[in-house]
Amino acid sequence: MDERAALARIADLVPAAGDDAAVLGDTVVTIDMLHERTDFPQGTTRYTQGWRAVGASLSDVAAMGADATGAVAVYGAPDFDPDALEGFVRGARDVCDRVGAEYVGGDLDDTDEFTTATTAVGETANPVFRSGAEPGDAVCVTGELGRSAAAIDAFASGNEERGNDLFQFTPRVAAGRELAAHATAMMDSSDGLARSLHQLAEASDCGFSVDSTEIPVFDGVEFERALTFGEDFELVCTLPPASVEQVETDVPLSVIGEVIESGVLLDGEPLPDEGYTH
């Protein structure tokens, strides 16, 4: 089973799961695991690994429209090289500082392959779920899609400085907070825009019609790749049309389509459910 099949298998056992983060009262909490072999190309620094790993969990907090309050991480490595360990912690701390959260530590473990598991916590009295989209709502995304694809290309070409820079994304916590007062549904784009739209459609029992000319793509990345590559950690949300203008001045937002009754369409044609698979 892949991750989606595994999650479906245990859905009945964990009914509170299914969104980017779990909601416990006014607290949201999420956890992610990343491995050197599958998530960090050769040339990724420990600083970038700390930043990106914790940032991925902070992105889930952002997708719930919550204030990010703190994060912890497991650091597992074949040895505890002091410079590598310090670099990881500095990266984790700095990405937390970027969004007003606090990195408060974690756990150390001896592992054959560098592995990290990160947990982020946030607070909100009104979380935004994936399940509230209504026909007629606008479909929007923050930022540009394909940044991580560009980073992978940079690493592959030997430009490690650019690859590390692109991997150090800013979680959209501020945007999530602004959108929370208006969004009917929201999630992050870590699995890619195409898959995110299918996931939102399933959760909200609706469909989407999006326009390829309105989808913002990172410079130098092919459109199809930007649509499905994933790991961009932008926000995908739905908004009542009257709310779009209210948030556009404060959020880097693009309107890419609208919510419809059923189907997920790109330029009027079915959009395959393709994206990042763990």
C-alpha beads as a LAMMPS data file, in Angstrom:
LAMMPS data file: protein, C-alpha beads

278 atoms
277 bonds

1 atom types
1 bond types

-500.0 500.0 xlo xhi
-500.0 500.0 ylo yhi
-500.0 500.0 zlo zhi

Masses

1 110.0

Atoms # bond

1 1 1 0.000 0.000 0.000
2 1 1 1.083 3.590 -0.589
3 1 1 0.398 6.293 1.972
4 1 1 -3.102 7.124 0.694
5 1 1 -4.182 3.483 0.731
6 1 1 -2.729 3.033 4.211
7 1 1 -4.592 6.090 5.491
8 1 1 -7.840 4.822 3.969
9 1 1 -7.303 1.453 5.647
10 1 1 -7.115 2.980 9.136
11 1 1 -9.629 5.811 8.610
12 1 1 -12.336 4.136 10.683
13 1 1 -9.901 3.583 13.547
14 1 1 -8.877 7.262 13.671
15 1 1 -11.973 9.299 12.771
16 1 1 -10.359 12.586 13.873
17 1 1 -7.696 12.281 11.144
18 1 1 -8.007 13.412 7.543
19 1 1 -7.073 17.083 7.512
20 1 1 -3.633 18.682 7.456
21 1 1 -3.594 18.699 11.268
22 1 1 -5.672 17.202 14.055
23 1 1 -7.823 19.521 16.143
24 1 1 -7.887 19.132 19.937
25 1 1 -9.960 21.934 21.429
26 1 1 -8.295 25.131 20.248
27 1 1 -5.032 23.311 19.507
28 1 1 -3.953 21.857 16.163
29 1 1 -1.146 19.303 16.014
30 1 1 0.597 17.538 13.142
31 1 1 3.574 15.229 12.561
32 1 1 5.786 14.473 9.545
33 1 1 8.682 12.104 8.855
34 1 1 11.446 12.682 6.300
35 1 1 14.380 10.505 5.243
36 1 1 17.696 11.410 3.681
37 1 1 17.343 8.910 0.833
38 1 1 13.872 9.984 -0.320
39 1 1 13.500 13.600 0.798
40 1 1 16.922 15.250 0.759
41 1 1 19.061 15.222 -2.416
42 1 1 22.815 14.990 -2.146
43 1 1 24.095 18.441 -1.249
44 1 1 21.254 19.323 1.117
45 1 1 22.814 20.783 4.257
46 1 1 21.752 19.774 7.745
47 1 1 20.647 23.392 8.245
48 1 1 18.312 23.103 5.264
49 1 1 17.102 19.698 6.479
50 1 1 16.147 21.179 9.840
51 1 1 14.445 24.140 8.194
52 1 1 12.541 22.086 5.634
53 1 1 11.482 19.290 7.975
54 1 1 10.048 21.606 10.613
55 1 1 8.695 23.898 7.887
56 1 1 6.681 21.017 6.438
57 1 1 4.874 20.578 9.753
58 1 1 4.393 24.326 10.158
59 1 1 2.779 24.306 6.706
60 1 1 0.147 21.900 8.005
61 1 1 -0.591 24.335 10.839
62 1 1 -0.902 27.117 8.266
63 1 1 -3.381 25.038 6.267
64 1 1 -5.700 24.959 9.291
65 1 1 -5.631 28.770 9.549
66 1 1 -3.919 28.562 12.936
67 1 1 -1.239 30.554 14.715
68 1 1 1.930 28.460 14.889
69 1 1 3.136 28.235 18.475
70 1 1 5.879 25.604 18.635
71 1 1 7.670 22.634 17.145
72 1 1 9.798 19.653 18.174
73 1 1 11.833 17.166 16.129
74 1 1 13.416 13.738 16.288
75 1 1 16.980 13.742 14.937
76 1 1 18.145 10.296 13.947
77 1 1 21.582 9.804 12.382
78 1 1 24.394 7.232 12.135
79 1 1 26.495 9.514 14.364
80 1 1 26.027 12.787 16.191
81 1 1 28.472 14.978 14.320
82 1 1 28.441 18.210 16.334
83 1 1 28.421 20.577 13.341
84 1 1 25.654 18.628 11.589
85 1 1 23.512 18.483 14.723
86 1 1 23.963 22.175 15.414
87 1 1 23.147 23.005 11.800
88 1 1 19.904 21.032 11.960
89 1 1 18.813 22.752 15.173
90 1 1 19.670 26.180 13.796
91 1 1 17.585 25.498 10.688
92 1 1 14.653 24.253 12.765
93 1 1 14.894 27.256 15.063
94 1 1 15.177 29.777 12.236
95 1 1 12.114 28.541 10.326
96 1 1 10.136 28.720 13.570
97 1 1 11.371 32.261 14.143
98 1 1 10.266 33.155 10.593
99 1 1 6.616 32.409 11.460
100 1 1 6.532 33.491 15.101
101 1 1 6.746 30.007 16.611
102 1 1 9.302 28.521 19.005
103 1 1 11.504 25.490 18.458
104 1 1 11.628 23.732 21.827
105 1 1 13.795 20.639 21.205
106 1 1 13.014 17.015 20.595
107 1 1 14.762 13.643 20.713
108 1 1 18.027 12.113 19.472
109 1 1 18.346 8.601 18.082
110 1 1 20.989 6.406 16.457
111 1 1 19.733 5.374 12.987
112 1 1 21.339 3.843 9.895
113 1 1 19.933 6.577 7.641
114 1 1 19.429 10.209 8.584
115 1 1 15.758 10.469 9.532
116 1 1 13.748 13.196 11.181
117 1 1 10.201 13.300 12.528
118 1 1 8.769 16.729 13.290
119 1 1 5.709 17.890 15.180
120 1 1 4.227 21.385 15.047
121 1 1 1.512 22.841 17.243
122 1 1 -0.790 25.795 16.641
123 1 1 -3.785 27.548 18.140
124 1 1 -7.093 28.603 16.620
125 1 1 -10.686 28.772 17.767
126 1 1 -11.937 28.436 14.176
127 1 1 -9.917 25.902 12.177
128 1 1 -10.427 25.626 8.433
129 1 1 -11.076 22.085 7.230
130 1 1 -10.998 20.516 3.775
131 1 1 -14.719 19.863 3.792
132 1 1 -16.478 23.229 3.407
133 1 1 -16.150 24.145 -0.281
134 1 1 -19.415 25.116 -1.996
135 1 1 -20.277 25.426 -5.708
136 1 1 -19.659 28.986 -6.794
137 1 1 -16.675 29.521 -4.494
138 1 1 -13.423 30.719 -6.036
139 1 1 -10.469 28.306 -6.072
140 1 1 -7.210 30.003 -5.083
141 1 1 -3.552 29.228 -4.451
142 1 1 -0.814 31.192 -2.733
143 1 1 2.583 31.812 -4.262
144 1 1 3.934 29.829 -7.209
145 1 1 3.972 26.107 -7.900
146 1 1 7.143 24.267 -8.874
147 1 1 9.677 25.781 -6.457
148 1 1 10.692 22.357 -5.162
149 1 1 10.992 20.988 -8.695
150 1 1 13.386 23.855 -9.451
151 1 1 15.336 23.007 -6.293
152 1 1 15.703 19.369 -7.357
153 1 1 16.968 20.524 -10.752
154 1 1 19.490 22.807 -9.052
155 1 1 20.828 19.972 -6.887
156 1 1 21.019 17.681 -9.916
157 1 1 23.055 20.256 -11.850
158 1 1 25.497 20.712 -8.961
159 1 1 24.187 24.132 -7.924
160 1 1 23.854 23.212 -4.258
161 1 1 23.667 26.811 -3.055
162 1 1 20.539 27.484 -5.128
163 1 1 19.050 24.107 -4.258
164 1 1 19.404 24.765 -0.542
165 1 1 18.043 28.289 -0.908
166 1 1 14.932 27.061 -2.731
167 1 1 14.384 24.277 -0.192
168 1 1 14.229 26.867 2.615
169 1 1 10.638 27.940 1.975
170 1 1 8.611 30.174 4.301
171 1 1 5.540 28.332 5.650
172 1 1 2.364 30.261 4.786
173 1 1 1.299 30.764 8.396
174 1 1 0.585 34.486 7.978
175 1 1 -1.423 33.838 4.822
176 1 1 -3.313 31.031 6.531
177 1 1 -4.339 33.336 9.350
178 1 1 -5.590 35.965 6.894
179 1 1 -7.473 33.384 4.848
180 1 1 -9.033 31.677 7.863
181 1 1 -11.665 34.369 8.316
182 1 1 -12.936 33.789 4.767
183 1 1 -11.904 30.363 3.444
184 1 1 -14.542 27.644 3.191
185 1 1 -11.923 24.900 2.700
186 1 1 -8.127 24.814 2.745
187 1 1 -5.104 22.512 2.643
188 1 1 -1.447 22.758 1.681
189 1 1 -0.103 21.717 -1.698
190 1 1 2.538 19.260 -0.473
191 1 1 1.096 16.501 -2.688
192 1 1 0.830 18.804 -5.724
193 1 1 -2.025 20.979 -6.974
194 1 1 -3.714 18.244 -9.032
195 1 1 -3.872 15.814 -6.129
196 1 1 -4.831 18.554 -3.681
197 1 1 -7.845 19.440 -5.814
198 1 1 -8.944 15.806 -5.845
199 1 1 -8.517 15.575 -2.074
200 1 1 -10.530 18.746 -1.512
201 1 1 -13.207 17.538 -3.929
202 1 1 -13.536 14.263 -2.041
203 1 1 -13.669 15.952 1.375
204 1 1 -16.172 18.624 0.281
205 1 1 -18.231 16.400 -2.048
206 1 1 -17.867 18.866 -4.900
207 1 1 -15.841 19.459 -8.048
208 1 1 -13.430 22.030 -9.456
209 1 1 -12.911 23.734 -12.772
210 1 1 -9.524 25.440 -13.076
211 1 1 -7.857 27.456 -15.842
212 1 1 -4.264 26.619 -16.781
213 1 1 -3.532 30.228 -17.749
214 1 1 -4.304 31.389 -14.205
215 1 1 -2.107 28.865 -12.360
216 1 1 1.122 30.546 -11.162
217 1 1 4.226 28.519 -12.080
218 1 1 7.748 29.009 -10.747
219 1 1 10.109 30.418 -13.356
220 1 1 11.783 27.765 -15.496
221 1 1 9.509 24.872 -14.466
222 1 1 7.256 23.162 -17.000
223 1 1 3.538 23.528 -16.317
224 1 1 2.702 19.815 -16.090
225 1 1 5.544 19.252 -13.654
226 1 1 4.499 22.188 -11.480
227 1 1 0.967 20.797 -11.404
228 1 1 1.932 17.399 -9.972
229 1 1 5.436 17.562 -8.477
230 1 1 4.313 18.657 -5.006
231 1 1 6.402 19.554 -1.973
232 1 1 5.754 23.272 -2.561
233 1 1 3.874 23.904 0.687
234 1 1 1.623 26.588 -0.741
235 1 1 -2.013 26.871 0.331
236 1 1 -4.923 25.723 -1.831
237 1 1 -8.234 27.190 -0.681
238 1 1 -11.772 28.051 -1.654
239 1 1 -13.309 31.460 -0.957
240 1 1 -16.701 33.057 -1.533
241 1 1 -16.203 35.384 -4.537
242 1 1 -17.034 38.433 -2.418
243 1 1 -14.130 37.627 -0.082
244 1 1 -11.404 37.389 -2.702
245 1 1 -10.883 41.123 -3.010
246 1 1 -10.728 41.492 0.770
247 1 1 -7.740 39.166 1.140
248 1 1 -5.829 39.775 -2.121
249 1 1 -4.110 42.877 -0.747
250 1 1 -2.616 40.951 2.201
251 1 1 -2.053 37.485 0.718
252 1 1 -0.038 36.452 -2.401
253 1 1 -3.146 34.912 -3.946
254 1 1 -4.112 33.717 -7.434
255 1 1 -7.681 32.819 -8.401
256 1 1 -7.360 29.756 -10.639
257 1 1 -10.976 28.634 -11.053
258 1 1 -14.221 27.874 -9.294
259 1 1 -15.998 25.167 -7.355
260 1 1 -18.519 23.161 -9.382
261 1 1 -20.906 20.350 -8.550
262 1 1 -18.650 17.443 -9.543
263 1 1 -15.524 16.477 -11.452
264 1 1 -12.032 17.960 -11.374
265 1 1 -11.402 19.770 -14.665
266 1 1 -8.458 21.614 -16.187
267 1 1 -9.465 23.762 -19.148
268 1 1 -12.688 21.773 -19.359
269 1 1 -11.002 18.354 -19.482
270 1 1 -10.685 15.807 -16.629
271 1 1 -7.556 16.423 -14.522
272 1 1 -5.932 13.123 -13.463
273 1 1 -5.371 12.500 -9.760
274 1 1 -1.575 12.584 -9.958
275 1 1 0.927 13.961 -7.490
276 1 1 3.560 13.265 -4.891
277 1 1 3.321 9.787 -3.409
278 1 1 5.094 8.876 -0.176

Bonds

1 1 1 2
2 1 2 3
3 1 3 4
4 1 4 5
5 1 5 6
6 1 6 7
7 1 7 8
8 1 8 9
9 1 9 10
10 1 10 11
11 1 11 12
12 1 12 13
13 1 13 14
14 1 14 15
15 1 15 16
16 1 16 17
17 1 17 18
18 1 18 19
19 1 19 20
20 1 20 21
21 1 21 22
22 1 22 23
23 1 23 24
24 1 24 25
25 1 25 26
26 1 26 27
27 1 27 28
28 1 28 29
29 1 29 30
30 1 30 31
31 1 31 32
32 1 32 33
33 1 33 34
34 1 34 35
35 1 35 36
36 1 36 37
37 1 37 38
38 1 38 39
39 1 39 40
40 1 40 41
41 1 41 42
42 1 42 43
43 1 43 44
44 1 44 45
45 1 45 46
46 1 46 47
47 1 47 48
48 1 48 49
49 1 49 50
50 1 50 51
51 1 51 52
52 1 52 53
53 1 53 54
54 1 54 55
55 1 55 56
56 1 56 57
57 1 57 58
58 1 58 59
59 1 59 60
60 1 60 61
61 1 61 62
62 1 62 63
63 1 63 64
64 1 64 65
65 1 65 66
66 1 66 67
67 1 67 68
68 1 68 69
69 1 69 70
70 1 70 71
71 1 71 72
72 1 72 73
73 1 73 74
74 1 74 75
75 1 75 76
76 1 76 77
77 1 77 78
78 1 78 79
79 1 79 80
80 1 80 81
81 1 81 82
82 1 82 83
83 1 83 84
84 1 84 85
85 1 85 86
86 1 86 87
87 1 87 88
88 1 88 89
89 1 89 90
90 1 90 91
91 1 91 92
92 1 92 93
93 1 93 94
94 1 94 95
95 1 95 96
96 1 96 97
97 1 97 98
98 1 98 99
99 1 99 100
100 1 100 101
101 1 101 102
102 1 102 103
103 1 103 104
104 1 104 105
105 1 105 106
106 1 106 107
107 1 107 108
108 1 108 109
109 1 109 110
110 1 110 111
111 1 111 112
112 1 112 113
113 1 113 114
114 1 114 115
115 1 115 116
116 1 116 117
117 1 117 118
118 1 118 119
119 1 119 120
120 1 120 121
121 1 121 122
122 1 122 123
123 1 123 124
124 1 124 125
125 1 125 126
126 1 126 127
127 1 127 128
128 1 128 129
129 1 129 130
130 1 130 131
131 1 131 132
132 1 132 133
133 1 133 134
134 1 134 135
135 1 135 136
136 1 136 137
137 1 137 138
138 1 138 139
139 1 139 140
140 1 140 141
141 1 141 142
142 1 142 143
143 1 143 144
144 1 144 145
145 1 145 146
146 1 146 147
147 1 147 148
148 1 148 149
149 1 149 150
150 1 150 151
151 1 151 152
152 1 152 153
153 1 153 154
154 1 154 155
155 1 155 156
156 1 156 157
157 1 157 158
158 1 158 159
159 1 159 160
160 1 160 161
161 1 161 162
162 1 162 163
163 1 163 164
164 1 164 165
165 1 165 166
166 1 166 167
167 1 167 168
168 1 168 169
169 1 169 170
170 1 170 171
171 1 171 172
172 1 172 173
173 1 173 174
174 1 174 175
175 1 175 176
176 1 176 177
177 1 177 178
178 1 178 179
179 1 179 180
180 1 180 181
181 1 181 182
182 1 182 183
183 1 183 184
184 1 184 185
185 1 185 186
186 1 186 187
187 1 187 188
188 1 188 189
189 1 189 190
190 1 190 191
191 1 191 192
192 1 192 193
193 1 193 194
194 1 194 195
195 1 195 196
196 1 196 197
197 1 197 198
198 1 198 199
199 1 199 200
200 1 200 201
201 1 201 202
202 1 202 203
203 1 203 204
204 1 204 205
205 1 205 206
206 1 206 207
207 1 207 208
208 1 208 209
209 1 209 210
210 1 210 211
211 1 211 212
212 1 212 213
213 1 213 214
214 1 214 215
215 1 215 216
216 1 216 217
217 1 217 218
218 1 218 219
219 1 219 220
220 1 220 221
221 1 221 222
222 1 222 223
223 1 223 224
224 1 224 225
225 1 225 226
226 1 226 227
227 1 227 228
228 1 228 229
229 1 229 230
230 1 230 231
231 1 231 232
232 1 232 233
233 1 233 234
234 1 234 235
235 1 235 236
236 1 236 237
237 1 237 238
238 1 238 239
239 1 239 240
240 1 240 241
241 1 241 242
242 1 242 243
243 1 243 244
244 1 244 245
245 1 245 246
246 1 246 247
247 1 247 248
248 1 248 249
249 1 249 250
250 1 250 251
251 1 251 252
252 1 252 253
253 1 253 254
254 1 254 255
255 1 255 256
256 1 256 257
257 1 257 258
258 1 258 259
259 1 259 260
260 1 260 261
261 1 261 262
262 1 262 263
263 1 263 264
264 1 264 265
265 1 265 266
266 1 266 267
267 1 267 268
268 1 268 269
269 1 269 270
270 1 270 271
271 1 271 272
272 1 272 273
273 1 273 274
274 1 274 275
275 1 275 276
276 1 276 277
277 1 277 278
